[in-house]
Amino acid sequence: MAIFGFGREEPAEGSVEKPAEKPGLLDRLRAGLAKTAQVLNTDVRDLLKREGRLVDEPFLEELKGALVRTDMGPGAADAIVADVRERLRARVVDPDVVLDSIRRKLLERLEPTAGGLATAHSGPTVILVTGVNGSGKTTSIAKLASRFVKEGKRVVLGAGDTFRAAAVEQLTTWAGRIGAEIVRGEPGSDPASVAHRAVARAIEGGFDVCIIDTAGRLQTQANLMQELGKIRRVIAKQIPEAPHEVLLVIDATAGQNALSQAQGFKEAAGCTGIVLAKLDGSARGGVIVPVAERFGLPVKFVGLGESADDLAPFDPEQFLAALLEGALTA
């Protein structure tokens, strides 16, 4: 099986192979958010029906329930319901009016949390990546590295998840396929030493980017959280302003559990941004709203599928267009 979609079947003899059109970002967002959009679209339209519906308190309670099911959180749901109540109470409305209110209120909450990656003024940019077991962390690192390589940057990876040999092997395989170098340690060795050697290699070799993996851990494991602090200190001794980013990978399918994850990691690792992985497999894509606004962490990227290209920079307007466009035109 090809990893990241790099493998392909050879065309049949005598046939002409046509290059496949690469889907645009909005199309990939639509595909990734399809499950969440379906929940929102179906629930809102079922509430309102084709002939419209009177906006009264029973309707508003049902609307709030529909919003909460996407895991956008009670804060965003309350703001949307308050807006609909203030503007539309005692009116008979159709779905488009309500969905427009959803778009505006979510945009207000997401715009301040968007942001690109911080980079070094000179020398290598160092990115530390963390998250709980099974969040999609190692795969997200490979996708991020692939993105940098395609931009013409030289990338070195630090396989700091020394407790899982399989994770090191996966990252090594991906590094070879995407054209990145990798620094790895012995199984069970000190992750901070791997981080130190990876950053040293990045400096000595003139690399543009150094991405360091860390062991998947739960936010309640105090000793492992302390280890993250040690890794940060080791990196900062080599490059005082590094790490330039500490990205927390959150599994979109985790829903509201992602909130406690973000809290623990933000405090222990000094997280600077979020990667929301597995968005394509979730009906809870709305969780991006409470995670971003509650912790004041910008969402840097969203994971939209299995291929190397399926890591998209987060753009609030495109995110909401993908989430609501189908509903607005249905």
C-alpha positions in Angstrom: 0.0 0.0 0.0 1.4 3.4 -0.9 2.0 5.7 2.0 0.5 9.2 1.6 -0.6 8.4 -1.9 2.9 8.4 -3.4 2.4 5.1 -5.1 0.3 4.7 -8.2 -0.7 2.0 -10.7 1.0 2.0 -14.1 -1.3 2.8 -17.0 -2.4 0.0 -19.3 -0.2 -0.5 -22.4 -1.3 1.9 -25.2 -3.4 4.0 -22.9 -2.9 7.7 -22.4 -2.7 8.6 -18.7 -4.5 11.9 -18.0 -3.2 13.9 -15.0 -5.8 14.0 -12.3 -7.0 17.4 -11.3 -5.9 18.2 -7.8 -8.9 19.2 -5.6 -8.8 22.8 -4.3 -8.6 23.6 -0.6 -12.4 24.4 -0.4 -13.3 21.1 -2.1 -11.1 19.2 0.4 -12.6 21.1 3.3 -16.1 20.3 2.0 -15.1 16.6 1.9 -13.5 16.7 5.3 -16.4 18.5 7.0 -19.1 16.5 5.2 -20.2 14.6 8.3 -20.4 17.7 10.5 -22.2 19.6 7.7 -24.7 16.8 7.3 -25.6 16.9 11.0 -26.0 20.7 11.0 -27.8 20.8 7.6 -30.3 18.0 8.5 -31.0 19.2 12.0 -31.6 22.9 11.0 -33.7 22.0 8.0 -35.7 19.5 10.0 -36.4 22.2 12.6 -37.7 24.7 10.0 -39.3 22.6 7.3 -39.8 24.0 3.8 -42.7 26.3 4.8 -40.6 27.9 7.5 -41.4 28.0 11.2 -42.2 30.5 13.9 -39.2 31.5 16.0 -40.4 30.9 19.6 -38.8 29.6 22.7 -39.4 25.9 21.9 -37.8 26.4 18.5 -34.8 28.1 20.1 -34.3 25.3 22.5 -34.4 22.8 19.7 -32.0 24.9 17.7 -29.5 25.0 20.6 -29.6 21.2 20.8 -28.9 20.9 17.1 -25.9 23.2 17.4 -24.5 21.5 20.5 -24.5 18.1 18.6 -21.8 19.4 16.4 -19.7 20.0 19.5 -19.3 23.7 18.9 -19.8 24.2 22.6 -22.5 25.9 24.7 -20.8 29.4 24.4 -21.1 29.5 20.6 -24.5 27.8 20.7 -25.8 30.4 23.2 -24.5 33.3 21.1 -26.2 32.0 17.9 -29.5 31.4 19.7 -29.3 34.9 21.3 -28.8 36.4 17.9 -31.7 34.5 16.3 -33.9 35.4 19.3 -33.0 39.1 19.1 -33.4 39.5 15.3 -36.0 36.9 14.4 -38.3 36.2 17.4 -42.0 35.9 16.5 -41.2 35.8 12.8 -41.7 32.8 10.5 -38.2 32.1 9.0 -36.6 29.7 6.5 -33.4 27.8 7.0 -31.2 30.2 5.0 -31.8 33.0 7.5 -30.9 30.9 10.5 -27.8 29.4 8.8 -26.6 32.9 7.9 -26.8 33.8 11.6 -24.8 30.6 12.4 -22.1 31.7 9.9 -21.8 35.2 11.2 -21.6 34.3 14.9 -19.1 31.5 14.3 -16.9 33.8 12.1 -16.8 36.3 15.0 -15.5 33.6 17.3 -13.0 32.0 14.9 -11.4 35.0 13.2 -9.3 36.0 16.2 -7.9 32.5 16.7 -6.5 32.0 13.1 -2.8 32.4 12.5 0.1 31.1 10.4 3.2 29.4 11.7 5.9 31.4 13.4 9.3 31.0 11.8 12.9 31.8 12.9 14.4 35.1 11.8 17.6 33.1 11.0 18.7 29.5 11.3 16.3 26.6 11.5 12.7 26.9 12.6 12.1 24.4 15.4 8.6 22.9 15.8 7.7 20.7 18.8 4.6 18.5 18.3 2.7 16.9 21.1 -0.7 15.2 21.9 -2.3 12.2 23.4 -1.9 8.7 22.1 -3.9 8.0 18.9 -4.5 11.7 18.2 -2.9 11.5 14.7 0.3 13.3 15.9 3.0 11.3 14.0 0.9 11.3 10.8 0.4 15.1 11.1 4.2 15.6 11.5 4.8 13.7 8.3 2.2 15.7 6.5 3.7 19.0 7.8 7.2 17.9 6.8 5.9 17.0 3.4 4.4 20.4 3.0 7.7 22.1 3.9 9.7 19.8 1.5 7.3 20.7 -1.3 8.0 24.4 -0.6 11.7 23.7 -1.2 12.8 23.6 2.4 15.2 21.1 3.9 13.7 19.3 6.9 15.1 17.2 9.7 12.8 15.2 12.0 13.5 14.2 15.6 11.9 10.8 16.5 11.3 11.7 20.1 8.7 9.1 20.8 11.3 6.7 22.0 8.9 4.6 24.0 7.2 3.2 20.9 9.4 1.5 18.4 6.6 1.4 15.8 6.3 5.2 16.0 10.0 5.6 15.3 9.8 3.2 12.4 6.7 4.9 10.9 8.4 8.3 11.1 11.6 6.9 9.5 9.7 5.4 6.6 7.8 8.6 6.0 11.0 10.7 6.2 12.5 8.5 3.4 9.5 8.9 1.2 9.1 12.6 1.6 12.7 13.5 1.4 13.4 14.5 5.0 16.3 13.5 7.2 15.6 11.9 10.6 17.4 11.7 13.9 16.4 8.8 16.1 17.6 7.2 19.4 17.6 3.8 21.0 14.3 2.4 22.2 13.5 3.9 25.6 16.3 6.5 25.5 15.9 10.0 26.8 13.6 12.0 24.4 15.3 15.2 25.4 18.6 13.8 24.0 16.9 13.0 20.7 15.6 16.5 20.6 19.1 17.9 21.3 20.7 15.9 18.6 17.9 16.8 16.1 18.4 20.5 16.7 22.2 20.2 16.6 21.9 18.4 13.2 19.5 21.2 11.9 22.0 23.8 12.9 25.1 22.1 11.6 23.5 20.9 8.4 21.9 24.2 7.6 18.4 22.8 7.6 15.4 25.1 7.3 13.0 23.3 9.6 13.4 20.8 12.5 10.2 19.0 13.6 10.4 17.0 16.8 7.9 14.3 17.7 7.1 13.5 21.4 5.7 10.5 23.1 1.9 10.4 23.1 0.7 11.0 26.6 -2.4 11.8 28.6 -2.7 15.2 30.2 -3.0 13.6 33.6 0.4 11.9 33.4 2.5 14.4 35.4 5.9 12.8 34.9 5.4 12.8 31.1 4.2 16.4 31.2 7.3 17.4 33.1 9.4 15.6 30.4 7.9 18.1 27.8 9.3 20.9 29.9 12.7 19.3 29.9 12.6 19.0 26.1 11.8 22.6 25.7 14.7 23.7 28.0 17.1 21.5 26.0 16.0 23.1 22.7 16.2 26.6 24.2 19.8 26.1 25.2 20.7 25.6 21.6 18.4 28.2 20.1 17.2 30.7 22.7 13.9 31.6 21.0 13.1 28.0 20.1 10.9 26.1 19.9 9.2 28.6 17.6 6.0 26.6 17.7 4.6 24.0 20.0 1.7 22.4 18.2 -0.9 20.3 20.0 -2.5 17.7 17.8 -6.2 17.1 18.7 -8.3 14.3 17.3 -11.5 15.9 15.9 -13.4 12.7 16.7 -12.6 13.2 20.4 -15.3 16.0 20.6 -15.5 17.7 24.0 -12.8 15.5 25.4 -10.4 17.7 23.3 -11.0 20.6 25.8 -9.4 18.8 28.7 -6.5 17.7 26.4 -5.9 21.3 25.4 -5.9 22.6 28.9 -3.3 20.1 30.2 -0.9 20.4 27.3 -1.2 24.2 27.1 0.0 24.5 30.7 2.7 21.8 30.6 4.2 22.3 27.1 3.4 26.0 26.5 1.4 25.2 23.3 1.3 27.9 20.7 -1.2 26.4 18.2 -3.5 23.5 17.4 -3.6 21.0 14.6 -7.1 19.5 14.4 -6.6 16.0 12.9 -9.0 13.5 11.5 -11.6 16.1 10.6 -12.7 14.0 7.7 -13.8 11.2 10.0 -15.8 13.3 12.5 -19.3 14.6 12.8 -17.9 16.9 15.6 -16.0 19.4 13.5 -17.6 22.2 15.5 -15.2 21.3 18.4 -12.7 23.7 16.7 -14.7 26.6 18.1 -14.6 26.0 21.9 -11.0 24.7 21.7 -9.7 27.7 19.9 -11.6 30.4 21.9 -11.4 28.9 25.3 -7.7 28.5 25.3 -6.7 31.4 23.1 -4.7 29.1 20.9 -4.7 29.7 17.1 -5.7 26.8 14.9 -2.8 26.4 12.5 -3.8 23.4 10.4 -6.7 20.9 9.9 -6.2 17.3 8.8 -8.6 16.4 6.0 -7.6 12.9 4.9 -4.9 10.2 4.4 -2.7 11.7 1.7 0.3 14.0 2.2 -1.6 17.0 0.8 -4.5 16.6 3.3 -3.2 19.0 5.9 -4.7 22.4 5.2 -3.9 25.8 6.7 -6.9 26.9 8.8 -8.9 29.7 7.3 -12.1 30.6 9.2 -14.0 31.9 6.2 -13.2 28.8 4.1 -13.9 26.5 7.0 -17.4 28.0 7.4 -18.0 28.1 3.7 -17.3 24.4 3.6 -19.4 23.7 6.7 -22.4 25.8 5.7 -22.4 26.3 1.9 -24.1 23.0 1.2 -26.7 23.7 3.8 -27.3 27.2 2.5 -27.8 25.9 -1.1 -29.7 22.7 -0.3 
